[in-house]
């Protein structure tokens, strides 16, 4: 769904900001990629450790300091796909009781592996919709600026 939302996006469209402080399409895709990387580490910690502490992260600091504004959307999308596939491989054959293992999240409190998987499963859906909305806003802004 992320790839479908990105189909045909290029040039100034991927760098368009609908409002100050809002991420561009380029930044959203980079965020998805890094978030999936972080999710994989979290899944592994919950599986391997007893009730690990999971620290939330400042996504805006990541976007700024990891220079999401310069990341290539095609590479970020490919990394997201590969990481999602690796995480699926890890999780798909685990015994059912493993999904009830817990962690203590610094912002959300106690979560099971299944709870965390639900959050990560919905994450690309949310951002795919955001990408589509951003692209529509870009097209509307261009149409309004046309003579």
Beta strands, then each sheet from edge to edge (+ up, - down):
strand 1: 52-54
strand 2: 102-105
strand 3: 109-112
sheet 1: 1+ 2+ 3-
end
